[in-house]
């Protein structure tokens, strides 16, 4: 149960940081911000594994940076798809 709550908190923090770094308005609430951060963490981990060869640990700075980059990429794609619809 604590690991699940940890992922929620981690996802929210990563999502908030990604939203802060990306320009423009991002109308989404707590749940979408958290999902953005968690999905971005998985994307960042996958990209890190493809580029570096090994998974990053979220306790290390590279894990946080990869998660934020992944969340920013997802936020960019989300904004692009919203504009097209």
N, C-alpha and C positions, 0 to 999 in steps of 0.2 A: 504494500500500500504506500509506503514512504517513497519507493522508487517512482511510482505513478505520480505522486504529488510533486516529486522533484522534477519530472519531465514537464509537468504543467508549468511550474514556476520558471524553469529554464526556457521553455518555449515562449512564455510571455515576455521574459526579459529580452531574448533574442529578437522576437517580433517587434517589440518597442524600439529597440536599437535600430533595426532595419528600417522601420517606418521613419525614424528620426533622420537617418542618413539619406533616404531617398527624397528628392524634391517633389513638391506638389501635395495636394490633399489626398488622404487615404481614408475614406469613410468606412471604418470597420470597428467593431466593438471588441470586447475582451476575448470572446470565443474565437473570432477570426484571427485576431492578433496572435493568440496562443497557437492556433493551428498553423498559422504562417511560420511561427518560430520553430515548431516541432518538425514540420515538413522541410523547412529550410535546413534544419540540423541534419536530417537524413540526406538531403541533397548535397549539403556541404561535406558530409562524411563520405558519401559516395564519390564525389569529385576528388576529395583528398586521397581516397584509396586509389583512384585511377591515376592521379598525378604523382603521388608520393610512393605508393606501393603498400602502405600500411594504414590501418584505421587510426584516426586521431582520437584522443581521449578528451572529454569535455572538461576535465580538470586542468588541461594544459591550454595555454593561450592559443595554440594553433587550432584546437577544437572549437573554441569560441569564435575565432576569426572565420573559420570555415563555415560554421553555422550561420553567422551573420551574413557572409557572402551568399550562401545558399538561400537564405530568407530574402535578401535583397533581389536576387535573381527571380525568385518566385513572385515577389511584389511587383517587379517590373513586368513580368509576364501577365500578372493579374490586371495591372493597369492597362496594358496593351489590349488585352481581350475585352476589358470593359469599354474602352473607347471604340472598338470595332462593333460592338453589339448595339 
